[in-house]
């Protein structure tokens, strides 16, 4: 599977402060970005997979909500995270 415990822990360690801090907004956004990139690659190969397409749209919406929350809470962290993850507004 593309998302193992080790990969998940590494994402949260890098963006959330430590591996156990899975509730941090920055860590969740980074995890969603990782999943979105994987689903995008899958849809490039399987363009008729509409269930995955729907899941991707929902995931992008969740990430957008978290990004809006982070933007209201701390604009500096928001800008750093967007630059680091290459997310476009």
N, C-alpha and C positions, 0 to 999 in steps of 0.2 A: 504494500500500500504506500502511497505517496506521502502520507502524513503519519509518521510513527511518533512514539512517545519522545524519542530523542530529538526529532526535528521540532516538535511542539515546544519542548523544554528549552531548546536553543532559541527559538523565536521569542519566547517570553523572557528569557534571560537577557537577550539583547535589547528588547524594547520595553519590557515591563519592570526592569530592575533586577529581579531574580526569577528563577524557574518556577517558584511556588506562587508568584504573584499573577495568577491567571485572570484576575478581575480587573487589571489595569486597562484603561481605555486604549493606551498606546499599544499594548500587547495584543489586545483583541483586534485592533485595526490591522496590525501587521499580520496576524493569523488569517484574517479575512482576505487580505491582499494576496497572501500565499495561495489560499484556496481559489480565489478568483483567477489568478494566473494559471493555475492547473486546469480549471474548468474551461478557460478560454482556449487553451491548447487542445483540450479534448473536443471542443466544438469545431475547431478548425478541421479536425480529422473526420468528425461525425456531424455533419451539418444538419441532419434530420433528427437529431436527438432533442426533442422539444421539452422533455422533462428536465434535462440538464440545463437547457436554456432558461427555463422558468426558475430553477434553483439559482442560477447565476444572477438573474435579475433581482431576486429576493436578497441575495447576499450583497449585491452592490447597494441596494437600498439600506440594508442594515449598516454597512460600512459608512454610507453617507450620513446616516443619523448619528453615528458615533463621532464622525469627523465634525459635524455641526456642533455637537456637544463640546468637543475638545476646543473648537474654535471660540466658543463662548467662554469656556473655563480658562484657557491659557493659550493665547494667540501665538506665543513664541514656540511652545511645544508643537502646536499645530503646524506651523511653517517648517520647523525642523523635520517633522515626521513626513510631511508631504514631499519635501526635497529628498529625504533619505529613501523613501519607498517609490519614488517616481510616480506619484498619483497626480493626475490632472484634475482640475476643478471642473 
